[in-house]
Amino acid sequence: MLQKLFQTGLLAAFILAGALLQGQSNLNASQLENLLASDKTVQLVDVRTPGEIQQTGKIAGAWEINYAAPDFREKIGRLDRKRPVVLYCASGGRSASAAAQLSQMGFTKIYNYTGGMYEWKSLRKPTVPAGEKPRP
């Protein structure tokens, strides 16, 4: 029962995210790689749970800020609102919802890597272990 409510809540969050997104652009894997290579000011954020990151690793330079954690807004609020932010999760859903929250918080350059870690791993892109230092 609890799982069903959680899934329903996530669906509602995804729908709300789609309605609220302003200033967000979607990226595919090559666009993400190009952006990270060309703009050293990008703040890359993995919004998956610590367990997910532990299992699969993360994209090099990513901050680990769990979207499902109660302190998500507090932690994400520590990022520089004037610098671009790229969000990713497992498959693009949670990162889209997170992007909506960032937009509400005044971030202006928000990108969602829609393929997420599933696509990144399927393309055999490099990863680093959980806890690896994020981009400054």
TAZI-V247396 format. One record per run of one state. SS is the DSSP state (H for helix, E for strand, - for the rest). FROM is the first residue (numbers start at 1). LEN is the number of residues. If there is no record, write none. Layout:
BEGIN
ss->(SS | SS)
from->(FROM | FROM)
len->(LEN | LEN)
END
This chain:
BEGIN
ss->(- | H | - | E | - | H | - | E | - | H | - | E | - | E | - | H | - | E | - | H | - | E | - | H | - | E | -)
from->(1 | 2 | 21 | 24 | 28 | 29 | 39 | 43 | 47 | 50 | 57 | 58 | 59 | 63 | 65 | 72 | 77 | 85 | 89 | 93 | 105 | 110 | 114 | 116 | 123 | 128 | 129)
len->(1 | 19 | 3 | 4 | 1 | 10 | 4 | 4 | 3 | 7 | 1 | 1 | 4 | 2 | 7 | 5 | 8 | 4 | 4 | 12 | 5 | 4 | 2 | 7 | 5 | 1 | 8)
END
